[in-house]
């Protein structure tokens, strides 16, 4: 991989991370702290929505974002021809 491709790969990787971390911050801080009073007016099974986001929603969202990151990085790696088994493929 040449320098231009490497730069393009890392820019796309950093962009993906920035988007996912922004979503995580909005859910964690926004829904769990900043907008908690407005969200607490909505209840699901008698549990205030703001409390739910602060306790479980942020964790579930984070796990979903990790899965999305892995999925998108696998696609990005395939697009740029990057594999974890690069040495094994070369020596075979």
C-alpha distances in whole Angstrom, upper triangle without the diagonal:
4,7,8,6,6,10,11,10,12,15,15,16,18,20,20,22,24,25,26,28,30,31,32,34,36,37,37,39,40,42,43,44,44,46,47,51,50,48,51,53,52,52,51,53,55,52,51,48,47,48,46,43,43,44,42,40,37,37,36,34,32,31,31,28,26,26,25,22,21,22,20,17,17,17,14,12,13,12,8,9,9,12,15,16,12,15,17,16,15,18,20
4,6,5,6,9,10,11,12,14,16,17,18,20,21,23,24,26,27,28,30,32,33,34,36,38,38,40,41,43,44,45,45,46,48,52,51,49,52,54,53,54,53,55,57,54,53,49,48,49,47,44,44,45,43,42,39,38,38,36,34,34,33,30,28,29,27,24,24,24,22,19,20,19,16,15,16,14,11,12,12,16,18,19,16,18,21,19,18,21,23
4,5,5,6,9,10,11,12,14,15,16,18,20,21,22,24,26,26,28,30,31,32,34,36,37,38,39,41,42,43,42,44,46,49,49,47,50,53,51,53,52,54,56,52,51,48,46,47,46,42,43,44,42,40,37,37,37,35,32,33,32,29,28,29,27,24,24,25,22,19,20,20,16,16,18,16,12,14,14,18,19,21,18,20,23,22,21,24,26
4,5,5,6,9,10,11,12,14,15,16,18,20,21,23,24,26,27,29,30,31,33,35,36,37,37,39,41,42,41,43,45,48,47,46,49,51,50,51,50,53,55,51,50,46,45,47,45,41,42,43,42,39,37,37,37,34,32,32,31,28,27,28,26,23,23,24,21,18,20,19,15,15,17,15,12,14,15,19,21,23,20,22,25,24,23,26,28
4,5,5,6,9,10,11,12,14,15,17,18,20,21,23,24,26,27,29,30,32,33,34,36,36,38,39,41,40,42,44,47,46,44,48,50,48,49,48,51,52,49,48,44,43,45,43,40,40,41,39,37,35,34,34,32,30,30,29,26,25,25,23,20,20,20,17,15,16,15,12,12,13,11,8,11,11,15,18,19,17,20,22,21,20,24,25
4,5,5,6,9,10,10,12,14,15,16,18,20,21,22,24,26,27,28,30,32,32,34,35,36,37,39,39,40,42,45,45,43,46,48,47,48,47,49,51,48,47,43,42,43,41,38,38,39,38,36,33,32,32,30,28,28,27,24,23,24,22,19,19,20,17,14,16,15,12,11,14,12,9,11,11,14,16,18,16,18,21,20,20,23,25
4,5,5,6,9,10,10,12,14,15,16,18,20,21,22,24,25,26,28,30,31,32,33,35,36,37,37,38,40,43,43,42,45,47,45,47,46,49,50,47,45,42,40,42,40,37,37,39,37,35,32,32,32,29,27,28,27,24,23,24,22,19,20,21,17,15,17,17,13,13,16,14,11,14,14,17,19,22,20,22,25,24,24,27,29
4,6,5,6,9,10,11,12,14,15,17,18,20,21,23,24,26,27,29,30,31,32,34,35,36,36,37,39,42,41,40,43,45,44,45,44,47,48,45,44,40,39,41,39,36,36,38,36,33,31,31,31,28,26,27,25,22,22,22,20,17,18,18,15,13,16,14,11,12,14,11,10,13,13,17,19,22,20,23,25,24,24,27,29
4,6,5,6,9,10,11,12,14,16,17,18,20,22,23,24,26,27,28,30,31,32,33,35,35,36,38,41,40,39,42,44,42,43,42,45,46,43,42,39,38,39,37,34,34,35,33,31,29,28,28,26,24,24,23,20,19,19,17,14,15,15,12,10,12,11,8,8,11,9,7,11,10,13,15,18,17,20,22,21,22,25,26
4,5,5,6,8,10,10,12,14,15,16,18,20,21,22,24,26,26,27,28,30,31,32,32,34,36,39,39,37,40,42,41,42,41,44,45,42,41,37,36,37,35,32,32,33,32,30,27,27,27,24,22,23,22,19,18,19,17,14,15,16,13,11,14,14,10,11,14,13,11,14,12,15,16,20,18,21,24,23,23,27,28
4,5,5,6,9,10,10,12,14,15,16,18,20,21,22,24,25,26,27,29,30,31,31,32,34,38,37,36,39,41,39,41,40,43,44,41,40,36,35,36,35,31,32,33,32,29,27,27,27,24,22,23,22,19,19,20,17,15,16,17,14,12,16,15,11,13,16,14,13,16,15,18,20,23,22,25,27,26,27,30,32
4,5,5,6,9,10,11,12,14,15,17,18,20,21,23,24,25,26,28,29,30,30,31,33,36,35,34,37,39,37,39,38,41,42,39,38,34,33,35,33,29,30,32,30,27,25,25,25,22,20,21,20,16,16,17,14,12,14,14,10,10,13,12,8,11,13,12,11,15,14,17,19,22,21,24,26,25,26,30,31
4,5,5,6,9,10,11,12,14,16,16,18,20,21,22,24,25,26,27,29,29,30,32,35,35,33,36,38,36,37,36,39,41,37,36,33,31,33,31,28,28,29,27,25,23,23,22,20,18,18,17,14,13,15,13,9,11,12,9,7,11,11,8,10,13,12,12,14,13,15,16,20,19,23,25,24,25,28,29
4,5,5,6,9,10,10,12,14,15,16,18,20,20,21,22,24,26,26,27,28,30,33,33,31,34,37,35,37,36,39,40,37,35,32,30,31,30,26,27,28,27,25,22,22,22,19,17,19,18,14,14,16,14,11,14,15,12,11,15,15,12,14,17,16,15,18,16,19,19,23,23,25,28,27,28,31,33
4,5,5,6,9,10,11,12,14,15,17,19,20,21,21,23,25,26,25,26,29,32,31,30,33,35,33,35,34,37,39,35,34,30,29,30,29,25,26,28,26,24,21,22,22,19,17,19,18,14,15,16,14,11,14,15,12,12,15,15,12,15,17,16,16,19,18,21,22,25,25,28,30,29,30,34,35
4,5,5,6,9,10,11,12,14,16,17,18,20,20,22,23,25,25,25,27,31,30,28,31,33,32,33,32,35,36,33,32,28,27,28,27,23,24,26,24,21,19,19,19,16,14,15,14,10,11,13,10,8,11,11,8,9,12,12,10,13,16,15,15,18,17,19,20,23,24,27,28,28,29,32,33
4,5,5,6,8,10,10,12,14,15,16,17,18,20,21,22,23,24,26,29,29,27,30,32,31,32,31,34,35,32,30,27,25,27,25,22,22,23,22,20,17,17,17,14,12,14,13,10,10,12,10,8,11,13,10,10,14,14,13,15,18,17,18,20,18,20,20,24,24,27,29,29,30,33,34
4,6,5,6,9,10,10,12,14,15,16,16,19,20,21,21,22,24,27,27,26,28,31,30,31,31,34,35,31,29,26,24,26,25,21,22,24,22,20,17,18,19,15,14,16,15,12,13,15,13,11,14,16,13,13,17,17,16,18,21,20,20,23,21,23,24,27,28,30,32,32,33,36,37
4,6,5,6,9,10,11,12,14,15,15,17,19,20,20,20,23,26,25,23,27,29,27,29,28,31,32,29,28,24,23,25,23,20,21,23,21,18,16,17,17,13,13,15,13,10,12,14,11,10,14,15,12,13,17,17,15,18,21,20,21,23,22,24,25,28,29,32,33,33,34,37,38
4,5,5,6,9,10,11,12,14,14,16,17,19,19,20,21,25,24,22,25,27,26,27,26,29,30,27,25,22,21,22,21,17,18,20,18,15,13,14,13,10,9,11,10,6,9,11,9,8,11,13,11,12,16,16,15,18,20,20,21,23,22,23,23,27,28,31,32,32,34,36,37
4,5,5,6,9,10,10,12,13,14,15,17,17,18,20,23,23,22,24,27,26,27,26,29,30,27,25,22,20,21,20,16,17,18,17,15,12,13,14,11,9,12,12,8,10,13,12,10,14,16,14,15,18,19,18,20,23,23,23,26,24,25,25,28,29,32,34,34,35,38,39
4,5,5,6,9,10,10,11,13,14,15,15,16,18,21,21,20,23,25,24,26,26,29,29,26,24,20,19,21,20,16,16,19,18,15,12,15,15,12,11,14,14,11,13,16,14,13,17,18,16,17,21,21,20,22,25,25,25,28,26,28,28,32,32,35,37,37,38,41,42
4,5,5,6,8,10,10,11,13,14,14,15,16,20,19,17,20,22,21,23,22,25,26,23,21,18,16,18,17,13,15,17,15,12,10,12,12,9,9,12,11,8,12,14,12,12,16,17,15,17,20,20,20,23,25,25,26,28,27,28,28,32,33,36,37,37,39,41,42
4,6,5,6,8,9,10,11,13,14,15,16,19,19,17,20,22,21,22,22,24,25,22,20,17,15,16,15,11,12,14,13,10,7,9,10,7,6,10,10,8,10,13,12,12,15,17,16,18,21,21,21,23,26,26,27,29,27,28,27,31,32,35,36,37,39,41,42
4,5,5,6,7,9,10,11,11,13,14,18,18,16,19,22,21,22,23,26,26,22,20,17,15,16,16,12,12,14,14,12,9,11,13,10,10,13,14,11,14,17,16,15,19,20,19,20,24,24,24,26,29,29,29,32,30,31,30,34,35,38,39,39,41,44,45
4,6,6,5,7,9,10,9,10,12,15,15,14,16,19,18,20,20,24,24,21,18,15,13,15,15,11,12,15,14,12,9,13,14,10,11,15,14,13,16,18,17,17,20,21,21,22,25,26,25,28,30,30,31,33,32,33,33,36,37,40,42,42,44,46,47
4,6,5,5,7,9,10,10,11,14,14,12,14,17,16,17,17,20,21,17,15,12,10,12,11,7,9,11,11,8,6,10,10,8,9,12,12,11,14,16,16,17,20,21,20,22,25,25,26,28,30,30,32,34,32,33,32,36,37,40,41,41,44,46,46
4,6,6,5,7,9,10,10,14,15,13,15,18,17,18,18,21,21,18,15,13,10,11,11,7,7,10,10,8,5,8,10,9,9,12,13,12,15,17,17,18,20,22,22,23,26,27,27,29,31,32,33,35,33,33,32,36,38,40,41,42,44,46,47
4,6,5,5,6,8,9,13,14,13,15,18,18,19,20,23,22,19,16,14,11,12,13,10,8,12,13,11,9,12,14,12,12,16,17,16,18,21,20,20,23,25,25,26,29,30,29,31,34,34,35,37,35,36,35,39,40,43,44,44,46,49,49
4,6,6,5,6,8,11,11,10,13,15,15,17,19,22,21,18,15,12,10,12,13,9,10,13,14,12,10,14,15,13,14,17,17,16,19,22,21,21,25,26,25,27,30,30,30,32,35,34,35,38,36,37,37,40,42,44,46,46,48,50,51
4,6,6,5,6,9,9,7,10,13,12,14,15,18,18,14,12,9,6,9,9,6,7,11,11,9,8,12,13,11,13,16,16,16,19,21,20,22,25,25,25,27,30,30,31,33,35,35,36,39,37,38,37,41,42,45,46,46,48,51,51
4,7,7,5,9,11,9,10,13,13,14,15,18,17,14,11,9,6,7,8,5,4,8,10,8,8,11,13,12,13,16,17,17,19,21,22,22,25,27,27,28,31,32,32,34,36,37,38,40,38,38,37,41,43,45,46,47,49,51,52
4,6,5,8,10,10,11,14,15,16,18,21,19,16,13,12,8,9,11,9,7,11,13,12,11,14,16,15,16,19,20,20,22,24,24,25,28,29,29,30,33,34,34,36,39,39,40,42,40,40,40,43,45,47,48,49,51,53,54
4,6,8,9,10,11,14,15,17,19,22,21,18,15,13,9,12,14,11,10,14,16,14,13,17,19,17,18,21,22,21,24,26,25,26,29,30,30,31,34,35,34,37,39,39,40,42,41,41,41,45,46,49,50,50,52,55,55
4,6,5,6,9,11,12,14,16,20,18,16,12,10,7,10,12,10,11,14,16,14,13,17,18,17,18,22,21,21,24,26,25,26,29,30,30,32,35,35,35,37,40,39,41,43,42,42,42,46,47,50,51,51,53,56,56
4,6,5,6,9,10,12,14,17,15,12,9,8,4,7,10,8,8,11,13,12,13,16,17,16,18,21,21,21,24,26,26,27,30,31,31,33,35,36,36,39,41,41,42,44,43,43,42,46,48,50,51,52,54,56,57
4,5,5,7,10,12,15,17,15,13,9,9,7,9,12,12,12,15,17,16,16,20,21,20,22,25,25,25,28,30,29,31,34,35,34,36,39,39,40,42,44,44,46,48,46,47,46,50,51,54,55,55,58,60,60
4,5,6,8,11,14,17,15,14,10,9,8,11,13,12,13,16,18,16,17,20,21,20,22,25,24,25,28,29,29,30,33,34,33,36,38,38,39,41,43,43,45,47,46,46,46,50,51,54,55,55,57,60,60
4,5,6,8,11,14,13,11,7,5,5,8,9,9,11,13,14,12,14,17,17,17,19,22,21,22,25,26,26,28,30,31,31,33,36,36,36,39,41,41,43,45,43,44,43,47,49,51,52,52,55,57,57
4,5,7,10,12,10,8,4,5,5,7,9,10,11,13,14,13,15,18,18,18,21,23,23,24,27,28,28,30,33,33,34,36,38,39,39,42,43,44,45,47,46,46,45,49,51,54,54,54,57,59,59
4,6,10,13,11,10,7,8,8,10,12,13,14,16,17,16,18,21,21,21,24,26,26,27,30,31,30,32,35,35,36,38,40,40,41,44,45,46,47,50,48,48,48,51,53,56,57,57,59,62,62
4,7,10,9,8,6,6,8,10,11,12,14,15,16,14,17,20,19,19,22,24,23,24,28,28,28,30,33,33,33,36,38,38,39,42,43,43,45,47,46,46,46,49,51,54,54,54,57,59,59
4,6,5,5,4,5,9,10,9,12,14,14,14,14,17,19,18,19,22,23,23,25,27,28,28,31,33,33,34,36,38,38,40,42,43,44,46,48,46,46,46,49,51,54,54,54,57,59,59
4,5,5,7,7,10,11,9,11,14,14,13,13,16,18,16,17,21,21,21,23,26,26,26,29,31,31,32,35,36,36,38,40,41,42,44,46,44,44,44,47,49,52,52,52,55,57,56
4,6,8,10,13,12,11,14,16,15,14,15,18,19,18,20,23,23,23,25,28,28,28,31,33,33,34,37,38,39,40,42,43,44,47,48,46,46,45,48,51,53,53,53,56,58,57
4,7,9,12,11,11,14,16,15,15,16,19,20,20,21,24,25,25,27,29,30,31,33,35,35,36,39,40,41,43,45,46,47,49,50,49,48,47,50,53,55,55,56,59,60,60
4,6,9,7,7,10,12,11,12,12,15,17,17,18,21,22,22,24,26,27,28,30,32,32,34,36,37,38,40,42,43,44,46,47,46,45,44,47,50,52,52,53,56,58,57
4,6,5,6,9,10,11,12,12,14,17,17,17,20,22,22,23,26,27,27,30,32,32,33,35,37,38,39,41,43,44,45,47,45,45,44,48,50,52,53,53,56,58,58
4,5,5,6,9,10,10,9,12,14,14,14,17,19,19,20,23,24,24,26,28,29,30,32,34,34,35,38,39,40,42,44,42,42,41,45,47,49,50,50,53,55,55
4,5,5,6,9,10,9,10,13,14,14,16,19,19,20,22,24,24,26,28,29,30,32,34,35,35,37,39,40,41,43,41,42,41,44,46,49,50,50,52,55,55
4,5,5,6,8,9,10,13,14,15,16,18,19,20,23,24,25,26,29,30,31,32,34,36,36,38,40,41,42,44,42,42,41,44,46,49,49,50,53,54,55
4,5,5,6,6,9,10,11,12,14,16,16,18,20,21,22,24,26,27,28,30,32,33,34,36,37,38,40,42,40,39,38,42,44,46,47,47,50,52,52
4,6,5,4,6,8,9,9,11,14,14,15,17,19,19,21,23,24,25,27,29,30,31,33,35,36,37,39,37,37,36,39,41,44,44,45,48,49,50
4,6,6,6,9,11,11,12,15,16,16,18,20,21,22,25,26,27,28,30,32,32,34,36,37,38,40,38,37,36,40,42,44,45,46,48,50,50
4,6,7,8,10,11,12,14,16,17,18,20,21,23,24,26,27,28,30,32,33,34,36,38,39,40,38,37,36,39,41,44,44,45,48,49,50
4,6,5,6,8,10,11,12,14,16,17,18,20,22,23,24,26,27,29,30,32,33,35,36,37,35,35,33,36,39,41,41,42,45,47,47
4,5,5,6,8,10,10,12,14,15,16,18,20,21,22,24,26,27,28,30,32,33,34,36,34,33,33,36,38,41,41,42,44,46,46
4,6,5,6,9,10,10,12,14,15,16,18,20,21,22,24,26,26,28,30,31,32,34,32,31,31,34,36,39,39,40,42,44,45
4,5,5,6,9,10,11,13,14,15,17,19,20,21,23,25,25,27,29,30,31,33,30,30,28,32,34,36,37,38,40,42,42
4,5,5,6,9,10,11,12,14,16,17,18,20,21,23,24,26,27,29,30,31,29,29,28,31,33,36,36,37,39,41,41
4,5,5,6,9,10,10,12,14,15,16,18,20,21,22,24,26,27,28,30,28,28,27,30,32,35,36,36,39,41,41
4,5,5,6,9,10,10,12,14,15,16,18,20,21,22,24,25,26,28,26,25,25,28,30,33,33,34,36,38,39
4,5,5,6,9,10,11,13,14,15,17,19,20,21,23,24,26,27,25,24,23,26,28,31,31,32,34,36,36
4,5,5,6,9,10,11,12,14,15,17,18,20,21,23,24,26,24,23,23,26,28,31,31,31,34,36,36
4,5,5,6,9,10,10,12,14,15,16,18,20,21,22,24,22,22,22,25,27,30,30,30,33,35,35
4,5,5,6,9,10,10,12,14,15,16,18,20,21,22,20,19,19,22,24,27,27,28,30,32,32
4,5,5,6,9,10,11,13,14,15,17,19,20,21,19,18,18,21,23,26,26,26,29,31,31
4,5,5,6,8,10,11,12,14,15,16,18,20,18,18,19,22,24,27,27,27,29,32,32
4,5,5,6,8,10,10,12,14,15,16,18,16,16,16,20,21,24,25,25,27,30,30
4,6,5,6,9,10,10,12,14,15,16,14,13,13,17,18,21,22,22,24,27,27
4,6,5,7,9,10,11,13,15,15,14,14,15,18,19,23,23,22,25,27,27
4,5,5,6,9,10,10,12,14,13,14,15,18,19,23,24,23,25,28,28
4,5,5,6,8,10,10,12,10,11,12,15,16,20,21,20,22,25,25
4,5,5,6,9,10,10,9,9,10,13,14,18,18,17,20,22,22
4,5,5,6,9,10,10,11,13,16,16,20,20,19,21,24,24
4,5,5,6,8,8,10,13,16,15,19,20,19,21,24,24
4,5,5,6,5,7,9,12,12,15,17,15,17,20,21
4,5,5,6,7,11,12,12,16,16,14,16,20,19
4,6,8,10,14,15,14,18,19,17,18,22,22
4,6,9,12,14,13,16,18,16,16,20,21
4,6,10,11,9,13,14,12,13,16,17
4,7,9,7,11,13,11,12,16,17
4,5,5,9,10,9,11,14,14
4,6,8,9,10,12,14,15
4,6,5,6,9,10,11
4,6,5,6,9,10
4,5,5,6,9
4,6,5,6
4,6,5
4,6
4
